[in-house]
Amino acid sequence: MTSDRFLGLAVLIVALAFIASAFQIESSFLSDPVGPKTFPIGIGFVAALSAVYLIVKPDADPDWPPLSAFLALGLAAVVLIIYALLLKPLGFIIPTALAASILSYQISPRLMTAAMAGTGLSFGLFAIFKYALDLGLVAFPL
């Protein structure tokens, strides 16, 4: 029961910090009624509500996942940090294909399936971001 309350308190602190930082976002379009702040504030609000629920009504007998689940989450976090660091020097396609392949392999440990899913996701997302959303992504380094 106390573990849920500690988690709820930690999530509440992060959510409030997230909301506070979202309020610092400057809008470049004065005529935009929604603005870029709305989505992060909404996410922070939902996280804060969820945290309050955990604090007020914790699970009486929480089940902890096995250690392997924490190791898998740690690996996923490391992969995403490395992904963020490699985006600028390697472009979008290669880091996205590698990260998506590794994360796909964690979900279903079939090497060829994970590699095809990661590569397909990389090229598909690039096409959507570059051509449908008109974002200035670089596919490969120059």
N, CA, C and O atoms as CSV, one atom per row, in Angstrom:
chain,resi,resn,atom,element,x,y,z
A,1,MET,N,N,0.820,-1.193,0.000
A,1,MET,CA,C,0.000,0.000,0.000
A,1,MET,C,C,0.866,1.259,0.000
A,1,MET,O,O,0.567,2.218,-0.712
A,2,THR,N,N,1.924,1.260,0.786
A,2,THR,CA,C,2.771,2.455,0.823
A,2,THR,C,C,3.534,2.637,-0.481
A,2,THR,O,O,3.866,3.764,-0.849
A,3,SER,N,N,3.819,1.529,-1.193
A,3,SER,CA,C,4.531,1.678,-2.459
A,3,SER,C,C,3.685,2.443,-3.474
A,3,SER,O,O,4.218,3.240,-4.246
A,4,ASP,N,N,2.376,2.210,-3.481
A,4,ASP,CA,C,1.497,2.961,-4.377
A,4,ASP,C,C,1.467,4.442,-4.008
A,4,ASP,O,O,1.439,5.308,-4.882
A,5,ARG,N,N,1.472,4.720,-2.716
A,5,ARG,CA,C,1.453,6.122,-2.285
A,5,ARG,C,C,2.763,6.827,-2.642
A,5,ARG,O,O,2.746,7.986,-3.056
A,6,PHE,N,N,3.892,6.143,-2.486
A,6,PHE,CA,C,5.172,6.735,-2.885
A,6,PHE,C,C,5.204,6.982,-4.384
A,6,PHE,O,O,5.643,8.041,-4.834
A,7,LEU,N,N,4.741,6.007,-5.157
A,7,LEU,CA,C,4.684,6.181,-6.606
A,7,LEU,C,C,3.755,7.335,-6.965
A,7,LEU,O,O,4.095,8.162,-7.812
A,8,GLY,N,N,2.580,7.401,-6.326
A,8,GLY,CA,C,1.645,8.489,-6.585
A,8,GLY,C,C,2.250,9.845,-6.271
A,8,GLY,O,O,2.056,10.800,-7.023
A,9,LEU,N,N,2.979,9.940,-5.173
A,9,LEU,CA,C,3.620,11.199,-4.809
A,9,LEU,C,C,4.694,11.578,-5.821
A,9,LEU,O,O,4.801,12.740,-6.212
A,10,ALA,N,N,5.490,10.598,-6.244
A,10,ALA,CA,C,6.535,10.868,-7.238
A,10,ALA,C,C,5.917,11.322,-8.562
A,10,ALA,O,O,6.389,12.283,-9.170
A,11,VAL,N,N,4.868,10.637,-9.007
A,11,VAL,CA,C,4.209,11.011,-10.262
A,11,VAL,C,C,3.569,12.390,-10.134
A,11,VAL,O,O,3.608,13.175,-11.081
A,12,LEU,N,N,2.986,12.693,-8.989
A,12,LEU,CA,C,2.370,14.008,-8.785
A,12,LEU,C,C,3.415,15.123,-8.876
A,12,LEU,O,O,3.161,16.160,-9.489
A,13,ILE,N,N,4.572,14.917,-8.278
A,13,ILE,CA,C,5.636,15.924,-8.341
A,13,ILE,C,C,6.091,16.127,-9.783
A,13,ILE,O,O,6.246,17.261,-10.236
A,14,VAL,N,N,6.305,15.024,-10.504
A,14,VAL,CA,C,6.737,15.125,-11.903
A,14,VAL,C,C,5.642,15.783,-12.746
A,14,VAL,O,O,5.940,16.617,-13.601
A,15,ALA,N,N,4.383,15.417,-12.515
A,15,ALA,CA,C,3.278,15.987,-13.289
A,15,ALA,C,C,3.166,17.491,-13.059
A,15,ALA,O,O,2.955,18.248,-14.007
A,16,LEU,N,N,3.303,17.928,-11.815
A,16,LEU,CA,C,3.224,19.361,-11.523
A,16,LEU,C,C,4.396,20.110,-12.142
A,16,LEU,O,O,4.225,21.219,-12.648
A,17,ALA,N,N,5.583,19.516,-12.108
A,17,ALA,CA,C,6.739,20.137,-12.765
A,17,ALA,C,C,6.522,20.194,-14.274
A,17,ALA,O,O,6.892,21.176,-14.919
A,18,PHE,N,N,5.925,19.149,-14.837
A,18,PHE,CA,C,5.627,19.096,-16.268
A,18,PHE,C,C,4.641,20.197,-16.650
A,18,PHE,O,O,4.818,20.879,-17.660
A,19,ILE,N,N,3.606,20.363,-15.837
A,19,ILE,CA,C,2.614,21.414,-16.098
A,19,ILE,C,C,3.267,22.792,-15.994
A,19,ILE,O,O,3.028,23.664,-16.828
A,20,ALA,N,N,4.096,22.980,-14.960
A,20,ALA,CA,C,4.771,24.275,-14.786
A,20,ALA,C,C,5.678,24.581,-15.971
A,20,ALA,O,O,5.730,25.720,-16.437
A,21,SER,N,N,6.393,23.569,-16.460
A,21,SER,CA,C,7.264,23.817,-17.612
A,21,SER,C,C,6.448,24.045,-18.882
A,21,SER,O,O,6.886,24.781,-19.767
A,22,ALA,N,N,5.280,23.433,-18.987
A,22,ALA,CA,C,4.425,23.649,-20.164
A,22,ALA,C,C,3.931,25.091,-20.220
A,22,ALA,O,O,3.755,25.647,-21.304
A,23,PHE,N,N,3.711,25.689,-19.072
A,23,PHE,CA,C,3.267,27.081,-19.051
A,23,PHE,C,C,4.363,28.037,-19.538
A,23,PHE,O,O,4.076,29.190,-19.862
A,24,GLN,N,N,5.605,27.570,-19.592
A,24,GLN,CA,C,6.710,28.403,-20.062
A,24,GLN,C,C,6.837,28.408,-21.585
A,24,GLN,O,O,7.622,29.182,-22.132
A,25,ILE,N,N,6.083,27.561,-22.274
A,25,ILE,CA,C,6.167,27.467,-23.737
A,25,ILE,C,C,5.612,28.742,-24.352
A,25,ILE,O,O,4.500,29.169,-24.041
A,26,GLU,N,N,6.405,29.338,-25.227
A,26,GLU,CA,C,5.986,30.556,-25.923
A,26,GLU,C,C,5.246,30.175,-27.199
A,26,GLU,O,O,5.655,29.257,-27.910
A,27,SER,N,N,4.183,30.865,-27.479
A,27,SER,CA,C,3.425,30.618,-28.703
A,27,SER,C,C,3.837,31.635,-29.756
A,27,SER,O,O,3.868,32.839,-29.502
A,28,SER,N,N,4.152,31.126,-30.944
A,28,SER,CA,C,4.562,32.037,-32.007
A,28,SER,C,C,3.360,32.552,-32.799
A,28,SER,O,O,3.484,33.506,-33.568
A,29,PHE,N,N,2.216,31.931,-32.615
A,29,PHE,CA,C,1.005,32.350,-33.309
A,29,PHE,C,C,0.036,32.948,-32.300
A,29,PHE,O,O,-0.531,32.226,-31.479
A,30,LEU,N,N,-0.153,34.241,-32.354
A,30,LEU,CA,C,-1.038,34.896,-31.399
A,30,LEU,C,C,-2.506,34.589,-31.671
A,30,LEU,O,O,-3.337,34.673,-30.767
A,31,SER,N,N,-2.825,34.236,-32.910
A,31,SER,CA,C,-4.217,33.980,-33.235
A,31,SER,C,C,-4.637,32.537,-32.946
A,31,SER,O,O,-5.813,32.203,-33.096
A,32,ASP,N,N,-3.702,31.676,-32.536
A,32,ASP,CA,C,-4.020,30.280,-32.263
A,32,ASP,C,C,-4.684,30.173,-30.890
A,32,ASP,O,O,-4.029,30.419,-29.877
A,33,PRO,N,N,-5.981,29.807,-30.832
A,33,PRO,CA,C,-6.671,29.761,-29.542
A,33,PRO,C,C,-6.191,28.614,-28.648
A,33,PRO,O,O,-6.242,28.728,-27.423
A,34,VAL,N,N,-5.732,27.528,-29.237
A,34,VAL,CA,C,-5.306,26.386,-28.442
A,34,VAL,C,C,-3.847,26.541,-28.048
A,34,VAL,O,O,-3.526,26.495,-26.860
A,35,GLY,N,N,-2.974,26.720,-28.994
A,35,GLY,CA,C,-1.564,26.939,-28.728
A,35,GLY,C,C,-0.829,25.664,-28.385
A,35,GLY,O,O,-1.444,24.621,-28.166
A,36,PRO,N,N,0.503,25.751,-28.340
A,36,PRO,CA,C,1.327,24.569,-28.085
A,36,PRO,C,C,1.333,24.119,-26.626
A,36,PRO,O,O,1.825,23.031,-26.329
A,37,LYS,N,N,0.802,24.925,-25.712
A,37,LYS,CA,C,0.790,24.567,-24.291
A,37,LYS,C,C,-0.290,23.550,-23.950
A,37,LYS,O,O,-0.148,22.788,-22.994
A,38,THR,N,N,-1.357,23.534,-24.720
A,38,THR,CA,C,-2.553,22.788,-24.335
A,38,THR,C,C,-2.287,21.298,-24.159
A,38,THR,O,O,-2.678,20.720,-23.145
A,39,PHE,N,N,-1.635,20.674,-25.120
A,39,PHE,CA,C,-1.418,19.229,-25.035
A,39,PHE,C,C,-0.557,18.836,-23.841
A,39,PHE,O,O,-0.956,17.949,-23.086
A,40,PRO,N,N,0.626,19.464,-23.630
A,40,PRO,CA,C,1.414,19.068,-22.457
A,40,PRO,C,C,0.710,19.358,-21.134
A,40,PRO,O,O,0.866,18.603,-20.175
A,41,ILE,N,N,-0.053,20.430,-21.071
A,41,ILE,CA,C,-0.791,20.715,-19.839
A,41,ILE,C,C,-1.845,19.637,-19.606
A,41,ILE,O,O,-2.042,19.196,-18.474
A,42,GLY,N,N,-2.519,19.212,-20.666
A,42,GLY,CA,C,-3.517,18.146,-20.547
A,42,GLY,C,C,-2.903,16.837,-20.082
A,42,GLY,O,O,-3.465,16.152,-19.228
A,43,ILE,N,N,-1.744,16.487,-20.646
A,43,ILE,CA,C,-1.049,15.266,-20.239
A,43,ILE,C,C,-0.653,15.358,-18.765
A,43,ILE,O,O,-0.829,14.401,-18.011
A,44,GLY,N,N,-0.122,16.505,-18.358
A,44,GLY,CA,C,0.256,16.696,-16.961
A,44,GLY,C,C,-0.935,16.625,-16.029
A,44,GLY,O,O,-0.834,16.091,-14.925
A,45,PHE,N,N,-2.071,17.166,-16.472
A,45,PHE,CA,C,-3.279,17.138,-15.656
A,45,PHE,C,C,-3.767,15.698,-15.461
A,45,PHE,O,O,-4.131,15.313,-14.349
A,46,VAL,N,N,-3.777,14.914,-16.522
A,46,VAL,CA,C,-4.201,13.508,-16.417
A,46,VAL,C,C,-3.240,12.730,-15.519
A,46,VAL,O,O,-3.675,11.911,-14.709
A,47,ALA,N,N,-1.947,12.978,-15.658
A,47,ALA,CA,C,-0.965,12.307,-14.802
A,47,ALA,C,C,-1.165,12.705,-13.340
A,47,ALA,O,O,-1.073,11.860,-12.450
A,48,ALA,N,N,-1.437,13.982,-13.089
A,48,ALA,CA,C,-1.666,14.441,-11.718
A,48,ALA,C,C,-2.919,13.809,-11.128
A,48,ALA,O,O,-2.919,13.401,-9.966
A,49,LEU,N,N,-3.986,13.723,-11.915
A,49,LEU,CA,C,-5.214,13.066,-11.429
A,49,LEU,C,C,-4.964,11.595,-11.107
A,49,LEU,O,O,-5.443,11.084,-10.095
A,50,SER,N,N,-4.216,10.922,-11.971
A,50,SER,CA,C,-3.890,9.513,-11.728
A,50,SER,C,C,-3.053,9.362,-10.464
A,50,SER,O,O,-3.243,8.419,-9.695
A,51,ALA,N,N,-2.131,10.287,-10.254
A,51,ALA,CA,C,-1.288,10.243,-9.066
A,51,ALA,C,C,-2.113,10.444,-7.800
A,51,ALA,O,O,-1.915,9.742,-6.808
A,52,VAL,N,N,-3.028,11.392,-7.832
A,52,VAL,CA,C,-3.891,11.636,-6.666
A,52,VAL,C,C,-4.724,10.396,-6.371
A,52,VAL,O,O,-4.920,10.044,-5.208
A,53,TYR,N,N,-5.216,9.731,-7.415
A,53,TYR,CA,C,-5.984,8.500,-7.216
A,53,TYR,C,C,-5.124,7.439,-6.527
A,53,TYR,O,O,-5.598,6.756,-5.620
A,54,LEU,N,N,-3.866,7.295,-6.950
A,54,LEU,CA,C,-2.978,6.322,-6.307
A,54,LEU,C,C,-2.725,6.669,-4.838
A,54,LEU,O,O,-2.629,5.782,-3.990
A,55,ILE,N,N,-2.618,7.960,-4.550
A,55,ILE,CA,C,-2.366,8.380,-3.171
A,55,ILE,C,C,-3.599,8.138,-2.302
A,55,ILE,O,O,-3.485,7.650,-1.177
A,56,VAL,N,N,-4.767,8.478,-2.822
A,56,VAL,CA,C,-6.004,8.378,-2.038
A,56,VAL,C,C,-6.486,6.935,-1.918
A,56,VAL,O,O,-6.949,6.519,-0.856
A,57,LYS,N,N,-6.377,6.177,-2.999
A,57,LYS,CA,C,-6.906,4.814,-2.996
A,57,LYS,C,C,-5.860,3.828,-3.511
A,57,LYS,O,O,-5.972,3.341,-4.636
A,58,PRO,N,N,-4.840,3.529,-2.696
A,58,PRO,CA,C,-3.798,2.602,-3.144
A,58,PRO,C,C,-4.310,1.159,-3.153
A,58,PRO,O,O,-5.290,0.825,-2.489
A,59,ASP,N,N,-3.631,0.332,-3.910
A,59,ASP,CA,C,-3.946,-1.096,-3.949
A,59,ASP,C,C,-3.583,-1.701,-2.598
A,59,ASP,O,O,-2.494,-1.448,-2.084
A,60,ALA,N,N,-4.466,-2.484,-2.024
A,60,ALA,CA,C,-4.221,-3.061,-0.700
A,60,ALA,C,C,-3.073,-4.059,-0.719
A,60,ALA,O,O,-2.310,-4.143,0.243
A,61,ASP,N,N,-2.943,-4.811,-1.799
A,61,ASP,CA,C,-1.892,-5.814,-1.899
A,61,ASP,C,C,-1.283,-5.770,-3.298
A,61,ASP,O,O,-1.615,-6.608,-4.137
A,62,PRO,N,N,-0.393,-4.802,-3.564
A,62,PRO,CA,C,0.151,-4.667,-4.917
A,62,PRO,C,C,1.090,-5.820,-5.273
A,62,PRO,O,O,1.827,-6.318,-4.422
A,63,ASP,N,N,1.054,-6.228,-6.522
A,63,ASP,CA,C,1.959,-7.243,-7.032
A,63,ASP,C,C,3.085,-6.559,-7.791
A,63,ASP,O,O,2.844,-5.754,-8.690
A,64,TRP,N,N,4.314,-6.888,-7.418
A,64,TRP,CA,C,5.463,-6.338,-8.109
A,64,TRP,C,C,5.841,-7.264,-9.252
A,64,TRP,O,O,5.812,-8.486,-9.104
A,65,PRO,N,N,6.193,-6.685,-10.387
A,65,PRO,CA,C,6.637,-7.538,-11.505
A,65,PRO,C,C,7.995,-8.153,-11.179
A,65,PRO,O,O,8.696,-7.689,-10.280
A,66,PRO,N,N,8.358,-9.198,-11.915
A,66,PRO,CA,C,9.675,-9.806,-11.673
A,66,PRO,C,C,10.804,-8.860,-12.073
A,66,PRO,O,O,10.587,-7.878,-12.782
A,67,LEU,N,N,11.997,-9.169,-11.612
A,67,LEU,CA,C,13.172,-8.341,-11.892
A,67,LEU,C,C,13.411,-8.192,-13.392
A,67,LEU,O,O,13.878,-7.146,-13.842
A,68,SER,N,N,13.097,-9.224,-14.165
A,68,SER,CA,C,13.315,-9.164,-15.609
A,68,SER,C,C,12.498,-8.050,-16.257
A,68,SER,O,O,12.930,-7.474,-17.255
A,69,ALA,N,N,11.337,-7.741,-15.713
A,69,ALA,CA,C,10.525,-6.646,-16.255
A,69,ALA,C,C,11.217,-5.303,-16.038
A,69,ALA,O,O,11.201,-4.442,-16.918
A,70,PHE,N,N,11.824,-5.126,-14.867
A,70,PHE,CA,C,12.551,-3.883,-14.600
A,70,PHE,C,C,13.786,-3.765,-15.494
A,70,PHE,O,O,14.129,-2.673,-15.949
A,71,LEU,N,N,14.446,-4.890,-15.740
A,71,LEU,CA,C,15.611,-4.874,-16.628
A,71,LEU,C,C,15.190,-4.531,-18.061
A,71,LEU,O,O,15.893,-3.796,-18.755
A,72,ALA,N,N,14.053,-5.058,-18.501
A,72,ALA,CA,C,13.549,-4.745,-19.846
A,72,ALA,C,C,13.195,-3.268,-19.959
A,72,ALA,O,O,13.473,-2.638,-20.979
A,73,LEU,N,N,12.582,-2.712,-18.917
A,73,LEU,CA,C,12.272,-1.276,-18.917
A,73,LEU,C,C,13.536,-0.431,-18.913
A,73,LEU,O,O,13.601,0.599,-19.583
A,74,GLY,N,N,14.539,-0.864,-18.160
A,74,GLY,CA,C,15.807,-0.149,-18.141
A,74,GLY,C,C,16.484,-0.173,-19.504
A,74,GLY,O,O,17.025,0.839,-19.949
A,75,LEU,N,N,16.455,-1.331,-20.170
A,75,LEU,CA,C,17.019,-1.431,-21.508
A,75,LEU,C,C,16.278,-0.516,-22.476
A,75,LEU,O,O,16.902,0.161,-23.293
A,76,ALA,N,N,14.960,-0.495,-22.387
A,76,ALA,CA,C,14.170,0.378,-23.268
A,76,ALA,C,C,14.526,1.846,-23.031
A,76,ALA,O,O,14.640,2.616,-23.985
A,77,ALA,N,N,14.699,2.235,-21.778
A,77,ALA,CA,C,15.066,3.624,-21.475
A,77,ALA,C,C,16.441,3.960,-22.045
A,77,ALA,O,O,16.631,5.041,-22.602
A,78,VAL,N,N,17.400,3.045,-21.912
A,78,VAL,CA,C,18.740,3.268,-22.451
A,78,VAL,C,C,18.692,3.378,-23.975
A,78,VAL,O,O,19.347,4.241,-24.559
A,79,VAL,N,N,17.912,2.499,-24.618
A,79,VAL,CA,C,17.773,2.535,-26.080
A,79,VAL,C,C,17.201,3.885,-26.520
A,79,VAL,O,O,17.670,4.460,-27.501
A,80,LEU,N,N,16.204,4.390,-25.813
A,80,LEU,CA,C,15.588,5.663,-26.197
A,80,LEU,C,C,16.523,6.853,-25.950
A,80,LEU,O,O,16.488,7.828,-26.701
A,81,ILE,N,N,17.344,6.785,-24.922
A,81,ILE,CA,C,18.315,7.856,-24.678
A,81,ILE,C,C,19.374,7.861,-25.783
A,81,ILE,O,O,19.722,8.915,-26.315
A,82,ILE,N,N,19.881,6.675,-26.122
A,82,ILE,CA,C,20.865,6.580,-27.205
A,82,ILE,C,C,20.237,7.025,-28.521
A,82,ILE,O,O,20.887,7.691,-29.326
A,83,TYR,N,N,18.978,6.660,-28.742
A,83,TYR,CA,C,18.247,7.084,-29.939
A,83,TYR,C,C,18.230,8.608,-30.046
A,83,TYR,O,O,18.519,9.166,-31.105
A,84,ALA,N,N,17.895,9.267,-28.956
A,84,ALA,CA,C,17.842,10.731,-28.970
A,84,ALA,C,C,19.215,11.333,-29.258
A,84,ALA,O,O,19.314,12.354,-29.939
A,85,LEU,N,N,20.262,10.713,-28.748
A,85,LEU,CA,C,21.612,11.223,-28.984
A,85,LEU,C,C,22.084,10.993,-30.423
A,85,LEU,O,O,22.898,11.761,-30.936
A,86,LEU,N,N,21.581,9.948,-31.070
A,86,LEU,CA,C,22.025,9.620,-32.428
A,86,LEU,C,C,21.199,10.277,-33.534
A,86,LEU,O,O,21.601,10.247,-34.697
A,87,LEU,N,N,20.067,10.863,-33.196
A,87,LEU,CA,C,19.200,11.444,-34.228
A,87,LEU,C,C,19.898,12.527,-35.047
A,87,LEU,O,O,19.814,12.525,-36.275
A,88,LYS,N,N,20.569,13.428,-34.393
A,88,LYS,CA,C,21.193,14.535,-35.132
A,88,LYS,C,C,22.384,14.073,-35.977
A,88,LYS,O,O,22.454,14.422,-37.156
A,89,PRO,N,N,23.317,13.308,-35.422
A,89,PRO,CA,C,24.452,12.939,-36.267
A,89,PRO,C,C,24.141,11.889,-37.342
A,89,PRO,O,O,24.799,11.876,-38.383
A,90,LEU,N,N,23.159,11.013,-37.119
A,90,LEU,CA,C,22.894,9.943,-38.078
A,90,LEU,C,C,21.624,10.139,-38.900
A,90,LEU,O,O,21.318,9.310,-39.757
A,91,GLY,N,N,20.880,11.214,-38.658
A,91,GLY,CA,C,19.629,11.407,-39.379
A,91,GLY,C,C,18.506,10.607,-38.741
A,91,GLY,O,O,18.681,10.025,-37.670
A,92,PHE,N,N,17.357,10.577,-39.394
A,92,PHE,CA,C,16.165,9.957,-38.812
A,92,PHE,C,C,16.086,8.454,-39.056
A,92,PHE,O,O,15.741,7.704,-38.142
A,93,ILE,N,N,16.396,8.002,-40.257
A,93,ILE,CA,C,16.118,6.628,-40.671
A,93,ILE,C,C,16.903,5.590,-39.859
A,93,ILE,O,O,16.307,4.659,-39.317
A,94,ILE,N,N,18.214,5.735,-39.767
A,94,ILE,CA,C,19.050,4.700,-39.129
A,94,ILE,C,C,18.764,4.570,-37.631
A,94,ILE,O,O,18.492,3.459,-37.177
A,95,PRO,N,N,18.811,5.657,-36.835
A,95,PRO,CA,C,18.532,5.490,-35.403
A,95,PRO,C,C,17.110,4.990,-35.131
A,95,PRO,O,O,16.897,4.190,-34.220
A,96,THR,N,N,16.140,5.458,-35.918
A,96,THR,CA,C,14.767,5.019,-35.706
A,96,THR,C,C,14.620,3.541,-36.025
A,96,THR,O,O,13.946,2.815,-35.293
A,97,ALA,N,N,15.242,3.084,-37.108
A,97,ALA,CA,C,15.184,1.661,-37.459
A,97,ALA,C,C,15.833,0.805,-36.378
A,97,ALA,O,O,15.297,-0.239,-36.007
A,98,LEU,N,N,16.988,1.242,-35.870
A,98,LEU,CA,C,17.669,0.470,-34.829
A,98,LEU,C,C,16.868,0.431,-33.530
A,98,LEU,O,O,16.677,-0.636,-32.948
A,99,ALA,N,N,16.400,1.595,-33.077
A,99,ALA,CA,C,15.649,1.650,-31.829
A,99,ALA,C,C,14.347,0.872,-31.934
A,99,ALA,O,O,14.000,0.113,-31.030
A,100,ALA,N,N,13.629,1.057,-33.028
A,100,ALA,CA,C,12.357,0.347,-33.191
A,100,ALA,C,C,12.584,-1.162,-33.304
A,100,ALA,O,O,11.765,-1.944,-32.820
A,101,SER,N,N,13.675,-1.575,-33.930
A,101,SER,CA,C,13.978,-3.005,-34.040
A,101,SER,C,C,14.275,-3.611,-32.669
A,101,SER,O,O,13.781,-4.689,-32.341
A,102,ILE,N,N,15.079,-2.915,-31.876
A,102,ILE,CA,C,15.412,-3.418,-30.535
A,102,ILE,C,C,14.162,-3.493,-29.663
A,102,ILE,O,O,13.946,-4.488,-28.971
A,103,LEU,N,N,13.342,-2.448,-29.694
A,103,LEU,CA,C,12.125,-2.454,-28.883
A,103,LEU,C,C,11.121,-3.487,-29.387
A,103,LEU,O,O,10.408,-4.097,-28.590
A,104,SER,N,N,11.058,-3.687,-30.697
A,104,SER,CA,C,10.187,-4.727,-31.250
A,104,SER,C,C,10.664,-6.107,-30.822
A,104,SER,O,O,9.854,-6.989,-30.535
A,105,TYR,N,N,11.977,-6.292,-30.779
A,105,TYR,CA,C,12.528,-7.576,-30.344
A,105,TYR,C,C,12.178,-7.852,-28.886
A,105,TYR,O,O,11.956,-9.002,-28.506
A,106,GLN,N,N,12.128,-6.802,-28.069
A,106,GLN,CA,C,11.729,-6.985,-26.670
A,106,GLN,C,C,10.288,-7.463,-26.577
A,106,GLN,O,O,9.954,-8.258,-25.699
A,107,ILE,N,N,9.438,-6.990,-27.467
A,107,ILE,CA,C,8.029,-7.384,-27.442
A,107,ILE,C,C,7.864,-8.812,-27.935
A,107,ILE,O,O,7.165,-9.613,-27.314
A,108,SER,N,N,8.505,-9.127,-29.048
A,108,SER,CA,C,8.417,-10.461,-29.639
A,108,SER,C,C,9.805,-10.854,-30.136
A,108,SER,O,O,10.243,-10.366,-31.178
A,109,PRO,N,N,10.502,-11.723,-29.415
A,109,PRO,CA,C,11.896,-12.016,-29.757
A,109,PRO,C,C,12.070,-12.873,-31.019
A,109,PRO,O,O,12.492,-14.027,-30.951
A,110,ARG,N,N,11.741,-12.292,-32.143
A,110,ARG,CA,C,12.010,-12.897,-33.448
A,110,ARG,C,C,12.836,-11.894,-34.225
A,110,ARG,O,O,12.350,-10.814,-34.561
A,111,LEU,N,N,14.077,-12.239,-34.513
A,111,LEU,CA,C,15.035,-11.285,-35.067
A,111,LEU,C,C,14.581,-10.681,-36.390
A,111,LEU,O,O,14.574,-9.459,-36.531
A,112,MET,N,N,14.207,-11.499,-37.351
A,112,MET,CA,C,13.819,-10.977,-38.670
A,112,MET,C,C,12.540,-10.148,-38.588
A,112,MET,O,O,12.432,-9.106,-39.235
A,113,THR,N,N,11.578,-10.603,-37.802
A,113,THR,CA,C,10.332,-9.856,-37.650
A,113,THR,C,C,10.592,-8.492,-37.016
A,113,THR,O,O,10.042,-7.480,-37.449
A,114,ALA,N,N,11.436,-8.476,-35.987
A,114,ALA,CA,C,11.758,-7.212,-35.312
A,114,ALA,C,C,12.507,-6.271,-36.252
A,114,ALA,O,O,12.235,-5.071,-36.274
A,115,ALA,N,N,13.439,-6.802,-37.018
A,115,ALA,CA,C,14.206,-5.966,-37.959
A,115,ALA,C,C,13.299,-5.397,-39.047
A,115,ALA,O,O,13.419,-4.226,-39.407
A,116,MET,N,N,12.397,-6.217,-39.568
A,116,MET,CA,C,11.478,-5.724,-40.603
A,116,MET,C,C,10.503,-4.698,-40.021
A,116,MET,O,O,10.194,-3.699,-40.670
A,117,ALA,N,N,10.022,-4.940,-38.807
A,117,ALA,CA,C,9.109,-3.988,-38.176
A,117,ALA,C,C,9.808,-2.657,-37.916
A,117,ALA,O,O,9.243,-1.595,-38.177
A,118,GLY,N,N,11.036,-2.713,-37.402
A,118,GLY,CA,C,11.786,-1.493,-37.129
A,118,GLY,C,C,12.101,-0.705,-38.385
A,118,GLY,O,O,11.974,0.520,-38.408
A,119,THR,N,N,12.513,-1.410,-39.431
A,119,THR,CA,C,12.835,-0.740,-40.697
A,119,THR,C,C,11.581,-0.155,-41.341
A,119,THR,O,O,11.587,0.985,-41.807
A,120,GLY,N,N,10.518,-0.934,-41.363
A,120,GLY,CA,C,9.260,-0.436,-41.939
A,120,GLY,C,C,8.707,0.753,-41.175
A,120,GLY,O,O,8.220,1.714,-41.771
A,121,LEU,N,N,8.785,0.684,-39.848
A,121,LEU,CA,C,8.315,1.798,-39.027
A,121,LEU,C,C,9.158,3.042,-39.281
A,121,LEU,O,O,8.627,4.150,-39.353
A,122,SER,N,N,10.461,2.863,-39.416
A,122,SER,CA,C,11.355,3.987,-39.658
A,122,SER,C,C,11.016,4.710,-40.963
A,122,SER,O,O,10.856,5.930,-40.981
A,123,PHE,N,N,10.908,3.951,-42.048
A,123,PHE,CA,C,10.596,4.564,-43.335
A,123,PHE,C,C,9.170,5.119,-43.364
A,123,PHE,O,O,8.925,6.178,-43.942
A,124,GLY,N,N,8.239,4.407,-42.746
A,124,GLY,CA,C,6.857,4.882,-42.712
A,124,GLY,C,C,6.706,6.179,-41.931
A,124,GLY,O,O,6.034,7.109,-42.377
A,125,LEU,N,N,7.337,6.235,-40.758
A,125,LEU,CA,C,7.270,7.467,-39.965
A,125,LEU,C,C,7.971,8.619,-40.675
A,125,LEU,O,O,7.507,9.758,-40.633
A,126,PHE,N,N,9.092,8.314,-41.328
A,126,PHE,CA,C,9.780,9.374,-42.062
A,126,PHE,C,C,8.877,9.945,-43.145
A,126,PHE,O,O,8.791,11.164,-43.300
A,127,ALA,N,N,8.208,9.088,-43.890
A,127,ALA,CA,C,7.311,9.551,-44.952
A,127,ALA,C,C,6.176,10.402,-44.383
A,127,ALA,O,O,5.827,11.437,-44.951
A,128,ILE,N,N,5.607,9.969,-43.275
A,128,ILE,CA,C,4.510,10.733,-42.666
A,128,ILE,C,C,5.012,12.090,-42.179
A,128,ILE,O,O,4.418,13.123,-42.486
A,129,PHE,N,N,6.119,12.084,-41.412
A,129,PHE,CA,C,6.624,13.334,-40.852
A,129,PHE,C,C,7.129,14.288,-41.923
A,129,PHE,O,O,6.893,15.494,-41.844
A,130,LYS,N,N,7.817,13.760,-42.914
A,130,LYS,CA,C,8.442,14.608,-43.936
A,130,LYS,C,C,7.419,15.126,-44.945
A,130,LYS,O,O,7.403,16.316,-45.261
A,131,TYR,N,N,6.570,14.238,-45.448
A,131,TYR,CA,C,5.709,14.619,-46.561
A,131,TYR,C,C,4.278,14.968,-46.145
A,131,TYR,O,O,3.694,15.899,-46.699
A,132,ALA,N,N,3.711,14.251,-45.197
A,132,ALA,CA,C,2.339,14.564,-44.780
A,132,ALA,C,C,2.312,15.735,-43.804
A,132,ALA,O,O,1.444,16.603,-43.899
A,133,LEU,N,N,3.262,15.764,-42.863
A,133,LEU,CA,C,3.281,16.832,-41.855
A,133,LEU,C,C,4.265,17.944,-42.199
A,133,LEU,O,O,4.307,18.966,-41.514
A,134,ASP,N,N,5.051,17.758,-43.244
A,134,ASP,CA,C,5.973,18.760,-43.755
A,134,ASP,C,C,6.995,19.213,-42.706
A,134,ASP,O,O,7.301,20.400,-42.592
A,135,LEU,N,N,7.517,18.239,-41.940
A,135,LEU,CA,C,8.575,18.547,-40.973
A,135,LEU,C,C,9.929,18.436,-41.659
A,135,LEU,O,O,10.106,17.616,-42.561
A,136,GLY,N,N,10.853,19.231,-41.249
A,136,GLY,CA,C,12.164,19.261,-41.888
A,136,GLY,C,C,13.103,18.192,-41.354
A,136,GLY,O,O,14.125,18.518,-40.749
A,137,LEU,N,N,12.781,16.935,-41.564
A,137,LEU,CA,C,13.636,15.850,-41.116
A,137,LEU,C,C,14.729,15.548,-42.130
A,137,LEU,O,O,14.539,15.734,-43.332
A,138,VAL,N,N,15.864,15.086,-41.644
A,138,VAL,CA,C,16.953,14.640,-42.492
A,138,VAL,C,C,16.950,13.111,-42.434
A,138,VAL,O,O,17.055,12.524,-41.356
A,139,ALA,N,N,16.828,12.473,-43.597
A,139,ALA,CA,C,16.764,11.011,-43.634
A,139,ALA,C,C,18.096,10.391,-43.244
A,139,ALA,O,O,18.144,9.506,-42.390
A,140,PHE,N,N,19.162,10.844,-43.854
A,140,PHE,CA,C,20.507,10.318,-43.616
A,140,PHE,C,C,21.461,11.497,-43.484
A,140,PHE,O,O,21.180,12.575,-44.007
A,141,PRO,N,N,22.579,11.313,-42.797
A,141,PRO,CA,C,23.522,12.432,-42.685
A,141,PRO,C,C,24.124,12.774,-44.042
A,141,PRO,O,O,24.212,11.921,-44.925
A,142,LEU,N,N,24.530,14.010,-44.198
A,142,LEU,CA,C,25.090,14.471,-45.470
A,142,LEU,C,C,26.459,13.935,-45.736
A,142,LEU,O,O,27.052,14.240,-46.770
